[in-house]
Amino acid sequence: MWSKVRWISFDFTDALASDSSPLQDFCVADANSAVLVNGFVCKDPKMMAGNTSNAVGSRVIVATVAQLPGLNTLGISLARIDYAPWGINPPHTHPRASEILTVLEGCLEVLKKGGVYVFPIGLIHFQRNVGKEMAIAIAALSSQNPGFITIANAVFGLNPDILSDILAKAFQVDKNVIKFIQSKF
């Protein structure tokens, strides 16, 4: 009789042993923290902005079929855009998708927190943070591979270049202005 009781108690002990469930879905480790809780303490997710230290003052982080193969054939992708104060997401277009953009934090030109804007497929559009604080937006696109064509790169950054006299006539400026702009790309 005692041997059966002991065997049952060992069986239940093994079944109850496991790691605790995570308290959050996403946790960026704070390697500088002296406190260790099941690894490292998590950084505040509100403070995890993309690196906006670049010429345009924004960072776009995309989730398309290239990053998440499971999006294949689902017709959807997402992007998070972080904007430094007065940063821009430069004029661009998505040749294969419409976009719906909503502001999570801050204030973009013509859109405040909670505001929503829709950009039809192929429409050239941009965003600019008009606030003194960081701004964050989320964009949903109607394709798993929406494409992203930055207008400045498409016009001034081609290799081989579009001839400067053609661009000078098109933009009605001196050829030296065009050559200067092309030198930035």
C-alpha positions in Angstrom: 0.0 0.0 0.0 2.7 2.5 1.0 4.6 1.9 -2.2 1.6 2.9 -4.3 1.1 6.1 -2.3 4.8 7.1 -2.7 4.7 6.5 -6.5 1.6 8.7 -7.0 3.1 11.6 -5.0 6.3 11.5 -7.1 4.2 11.6 -10.3 2.3 14.7 -9.2 5.5 16.5 -8.1 7.0 16.1 -11.6 3.8 17.4 -13.3 3.8 20.6 -11.3 7.4 21.7 -12.0 7.7 24.5 -14.7 8.9 28.0 -15.4 6.5 30.7 -14.5 4.5 32.4 -17.3 6.0 35.6 -18.7 4.3 38.7 -17.4 4.6 40.6 -20.7 4.5 39.7 -24.4 7.6 41.7 -25.3 10.5 42.5 -23.0 13.6 44.3 -24.2 16.3 43.5 -21.6 17.8 46.3 -19.6 21.4 45.1 -19.4 22.4 48.0 -17.1 20.0 47.1 -14.3 21.4 45.7 -11.1 18.1 43.9 -10.5 17.7 40.5 -12.1 14.2 39.0 -12.3 14.2 35.7 -14.3 17.0 37.2 -16.4 17.0 41.0 -16.8 14.4 43.6 -15.9 12.4 44.8 -18.9 12.8 48.3 -20.3 9.8 50.5 -20.4 8.1 49.8 -23.8 7.1 53.4 -24.1 10.7 54.4 -24.1 11.8 52.0 -26.8 11.7 54.4 -29.8 13.5 53.6 -33.0 16.8 55.4 -33.7 15.8 58.7 -35.3 19.3 60.1 -35.3 19.5 60.4 -39.1 19.1 63.1 -41.8 15.3 62.9 -41.9 14.7 62.4 -38.1 12.5 59.3 -38.4 12.8 55.5 -38.3 10.5 53.1 -40.1 10.3 49.5 -38.8 8.4 47.3 -41.1 6.7 43.9 -40.8 6.3 42.6 -44.3 6.5 39.2 -45.8 10.3 39.7 -45.9 10.4 39.9 -42.1 7.5 37.6 -41.3 7.1 34.9 -44.0 3.8 33.9 -42.4 2.3 37.0 -44.0 2.6 35.4 -47.4 -0.8 35.6 -49.3 -2.5 37.4 -46.4 -2.5 40.8 -48.0 -1.4 42.8 -45.0 1.7 44.3 -43.5 2.5 46.8 -40.7 5.0 49.6 -40.1 5.9 51.5 -36.9 7.2 55.0 -37.6 9.1 56.9 -34.9 9.6 60.7 -35.4 12.1 62.9 -33.7 10.8 66.5 -33.0 10.3 68.0 -36.5 11.4 64.7 -38.1 9.8 63.6 -41.3 8.9 60.4 -43.1 10.0 61.8 -46.5 7.7 61.9 -49.6 7.2 58.3 -50.8 4.7 56.0 -52.3 3.6 52.4 -52.0 3.1 51.0 -55.5 1.2 47.9 -54.4 -0.8 49.0 -51.3 -3.1 51.5 -49.7 -2.1 52.6 -46.3 -4.0 53.6 -43.1 -1.9 55.5 -40.6 -2.8 56.3 -37.0 -0.9 58.4 -34.5 -0.2 56.7 -31.2 1.8 59.4 -29.5 2.6 63.0 -30.4 1.3 65.2 -33.2 1.9 64.9 -36.9 1.0 67.6 -39.3 -2.8 67.6 -39.6 -3.0 64.5 -37.3 -3.1 64.4 -33.5 -3.0 61.4 -31.2 -5.7 59.0 -32.2 -6.1 60.6 -35.6 -6.3 58.3 -38.7 -5.4 59.0 -42.3 -5.8 56.8 -45.4 -3.4 57.0 -48.4 -4.7 55.3 -51.6 -2.4 53.0 -53.5 0.4 54.9 -55.4 -0.3 58.3 -53.8 2.8 60.3 -52.9 2.6 61.2 -49.3 4.7 62.2 -46.2 4.4 62.8 -42.5 6.0 65.4 -40.3 6.2 65.6 -36.5 5.1 69.2 -35.6 5.6 68.7 -31.9 8.5 69.2 -29.5 8.3 65.6 -28.3 8.8 62.2 -30.1 5.8 61.0 -32.2 4.9 57.4 -32.9 2.5 56.2 -35.6 1.4 52.8 -36.9 0.7 52.1 -40.5 -1.3 49.1 -41.9 -0.8 48.4 -45.6 -3.0 46.3 -47.8 -0.3 44.0 -49.2 2.2 41.7 -47.7 4.8 43.4 -50.0 3.6 47.0 -50.4 6.8 48.4 -51.8 8.4 51.7 -50.7 9.7 54.3 -53.2 11.2 57.4 -51.7 10.7 60.1 -54.2 14.0 62.0 -53.6 16.0 58.7 -54.1 13.9 57.8 -57.2 14.6 61.2 -58.9 18.0 62.3 -57.6 19.6 59.1 -56.5 19.5 56.9 -59.6 22.5 55.1 -61.0 23.0 56.1 -63.8 21.8 59.6 -63.0 18.9 61.3 -64.8 20.7 64.0 -66.8 20.9 67.2 -64.8 19.7 69.3 -67.8 16.5 67.2 -67.9 15.9 67.6 -64.2 16.7 71.3 -64.4 14.0 71.9 -67.0 11.5 69.7 -65.2 12.0 71.5 -61.9 12.7 74.9 -63.5 16.0 75.4 -61.6 19.6 75.8 -62.6 21.6 72.7 -63.5 24.0 73.5 -60.6 21.1 73.2 -58.1 20.3 69.7 -59.6 24.0 68.6 -59.4 24.1 69.8 -55.8 21.0 67.8 -54.8 22.3 64.7 -56.7 25.6 64.9 -54.7 23.6 64.3 -51.5 22.6 60.8 -52.8 
